[in-house]
Amino acid sequence: MPSRLVGHVPVLLDDVVALLKPRDGGLYVDGTFGCGGYSKALLASAVCNVVAIDRDPHARGSAEKMKAGHGGRFDFIGGSFGAMDSHLRARGVNRVDGGIVLDLGVSSTQLDDASRGFSFRHDGPLDMRMETAGLDAKSFVNQASEKELAGVIRGYGEERRALSVARAIVAARKEQPISRTRELATIIRRVVKKSADGLDPATRTFQALRVHINNELDELASGLAAAE
Ligand SMILES: C[S@@+](CC[C@H](N)C(=O)[O-])C[C@H]1O[C@@H](n2cnc3c(N)ncnc32)[C@H](O)[C@@H]1O
């Protein structure tokens, strides 16, 4: 585990460095900067250059610190990796000769910040946007049709009780809008039983909503196409 890394503790760090084998002078893209664990490891492995991307404006603080520590070897782009082609071209980068790394999903820093609304463990506003702009989870949960809700919950969360969860959401929001993560988790727990492995019944639905709100699968498809 890298020392002095505050916030998210990246997994697979050693495997990523072993696979990429960073070399002096190479250019690497860290498409999911987060708290910078991958960028930091790449920069420490060789005298290489790293361009990092993150769509979450909160990542900029850590990126500025990394920039200060690595001078011209590190650059940060606020945006999504799905658009990395155009982001990189706008910086005059036409070829990435080292490699591209994506550490997908949500960071523990995002999960643990109740105000971001990603987690059923910490009560907060039902938000779930990595970019802090666009449609939030509250709008989707309160406005989508039962069919649309069930489709998202089944498709992105593989929740077998997706239709029951969607029905419970639609019934609950008739009483009052669902606006907090804990409210939503309580509604889900009424219709989904705890599984034998102890997984919280809200896990799959929360994952599905996060993937939908952040358009994560389309982002991945665009990111992979750009990386080819
Ligand atoms: C699992 S964390 C990465 C953690 C990072 N490897 C570290 O060491 O801290 C995922 C990060 O990717 C960002 N992210 C997710 N999807 C993204 C996308 N499509 N474009 C840019 N950033 C994205 C999130 O905002 C989050 O900060």
The ligand as a Gaussian input file, in Angstrom:
#p B3LYP/6-31G(d) Opt

LIG

0 1
 C      -12.504000       3.836000      -8.061000
 S      -12.196000       5.549000      -8.114000
 C      -10.539000       5.662000      -8.664000
 C       -9.588000       5.814000      -7.544000
 C       -8.161000       6.092000      -7.968000
 N       -7.559000       5.008000      -8.721000
 C       -7.305000       6.412000      -6.755000
 O       -6.221000       5.848000      -6.631000
 O       -7.727000       7.225000      -5.926000
 C      -13.036000       6.057000      -9.547000
 C      -12.847000       7.520000      -9.890000
 O      -13.147000       7.644000     -11.260000
 C      -13.965000       8.749000     -11.472000
 N      -14.766000       8.418000     -12.637000
 C      -15.718000       7.469000     -12.744000
 N      -16.209000       7.441000     -13.979000
 C      -15.531000       8.379000     -14.686000
 C      -15.578000       8.822000     -16.035000
 N      -16.414000       8.287000     -16.909000
 N      -14.727000       9.793000     -16.420000
 C      -13.845000      10.339000     -15.536000
 N      -13.778000       9.982000     -14.243000
 C      -14.607000       9.004000     -13.826000
 C      -14.754000       8.927000     -10.207000
 O      -15.157000      10.271000     -10.063000
 C      -13.752000       8.482000      -9.155000
 O      -13.020000       9.576000      -8.673000

